[in-house]
Amino acid sequence: MMNSRSASGVPTQAIYEEAFECIAGLIDGTDPASAAIDASLAPLHQNVQWVEDGTITRSVINERFSHYVIPSSVVAGDLDRALRVPKFNEVISPSILFWPQARAKSDAERMCLVSIESPAGWHYDLWFPGYLWADNREPLDASRHAPSRRHGGLRFDELPAAGGNE
C-alpha cells in the first residue's frame, strides 16, 4: 500500500490513515486483501509446521541458545535457498527455505544456531535475536565471551540474559 500510494502522489499521512482503517478487517479476515495475505504467508506456515512435526529438529541448549537442524531432505538440493539471508523487512516468499520469523515463534529471545545438511557437507549460520539492533542500552556483543573447549566457541552459559540490559 505504501509504495503504490506514494508513487501515486498520495500524502504519507493519508496513506497511514487508510492503512489504519484496514486493520480491523485484516484481523477478522473480512478485508478483501486477507486471502492474498494469508496465501503469501504459506512459506512461513510451512516452516513452523516443519519445526512442530520434527522435520526440522529444534533443540533448546539453554535459556539463551537453541539449535535447529535442517536435513538434506528439506534442503532438497536447493542450497542457495537454504543459505539465503532475508533483507530487512523482506516480504515472506518461497525464496528463503527457513525464515527467521519461524524461529522467533519459540526462540525470539535466544541465539539460534542453524545447521544445514547438504551433499557438500554441513553449513552453519548463527542468528542473534532480532531486537538486538534496536533500543538496547547494552546490546549483546558475542565477542566479549571467551572461547570454550566444551563448545569450541562461545560459552553460551555465560551470555547475558535476553535483552542485554541486566
N, C-alpha and C positions, 0 to 999 in steps of 0.2 A: 504494500500500500504506500509506504513512504517513498520509495523510489519512483513508482509510476506517477503518483500525485505530485511530487516535487518537480518532476520533469515536465509536468503539465502546467507548472507555474502556480500551483495552489500553495498558499502560505503554510508554513510549518505548523503554526498554532491550529489552523483549520484541520490539518491532517491529524494532529493529535486528538482533537475533539471528535473527529469521525471515528478514529480508532477506538476511543473510549466508548463510543456508542455501540460498538460491535461486541464488547466484552461479554455481556450477559448472554447473547446469542451463541457466542463461541463456547461458553461454559456449558450451557444447556443443550447444545447441539442443533439449535434452530437457525443459526446463521447459515446462509447459502454456501459459505466457504467451508463449513465444518467437515463435510465429507472429503473434500480435497485435502484439507489439513490432516485429517486422520489418515488418509492414504499415504501422505508424504512421510508420516511417522512410522510406516511399516518397517523400515530397516532398524529403527530403534527398538520397536516391539520385538523384532526377531532377536536382537542382541540380548535383551532382557530374558527372553524365553530360553535362549541357549544357556545362560547362566543358571536360571532356575531349574532347568531339566538336567544340568550337569554336562551338557555338550561342551561348553567352555567351563573348565574347572575353576572354582574360586576357593581360595584358602585364606583364612584370616591368620596372619602370623602373630600379630599382637594388636593392641588398640590403635596403633598408628601406621600399620603396614599390612597390606594384603597382596595376594599373588593370583594372577589369572593365567591359565594355560589354554592357549588356542591350538587345538590339534590340527595336523595337516588335513584331516578330513573336512574341517571347516574352511581352512585356507583354500583348499581345492585348486591349487596351482596358481592362484592369483595373489602372489606375494606382494606386488606393488600395492594392491588394495589393502592388504593386511598391515602393511608398514606405513601407509599414508597417514599423516597427521592433519587434522582439520584446521583450517584457518579460523581465526577468532570469529565467533558467531556464524560460522558456516551453516547453511541450510542442511538439515538431515537429508541424506540421499544414499543410494547404494554404492557411492564412490568410496566409502570407507567401510571396512569389514566390521570393526568393533568400536563404536562411538564412546567417547569419554562419558557422555551422559548415562550410558548403560552402567558403567562402573560407579558413577556417582549415586545411583539408586541405593546402593548398600555401603559405599565407601567414599562418600563425599569428604570425609574428614581424615582419610588415610592416604598415604603414598601407595601407589599401586605398581607392582612390577608385572608387566605383561610379557609372557613368554610365548613366542610364535614358532610353531614347528613347520619346517618346510623340507623338501628333499635335499636342499643345500645345507641343512643343519638348523640350529636354533637361533632365533633373533630375539633381542630383549629391548624393552622400552620401559623406562621408569617415569611414571606420571606423578606429579605433585598435585595436591588439592587445588582446584581451580580458583579458590578465593585468595590464594597466596599473592596474586598480583595486585590486589586491591584492598584498601582500608585496613592494613595491618601495621601497627606500630613497629613490630619486630617480626617480619616475615621469616619463615623457615629458611635457613641457609644450610644446606646439606654439607657444604664444605667445612663447616665448623666441627663436624663429627669425625673422630679418629677412625682409621681403618680397624677392622676387627678380623682376627683369624677365623673366628667362628662363621662369619657371613661372607668373608672375602671382600668386604667393602665397608659400609657404614654400620655402626652399632645402632640398630633401629630401636633397641630398648631404651636408648638414652636420648632419643629425639624429644624435643619439647612437645607438650600437648598440642592438639589441634588448635590452630589459631595463632600459635606462636607468641601469645601475649602473657604467658604465665611465668 
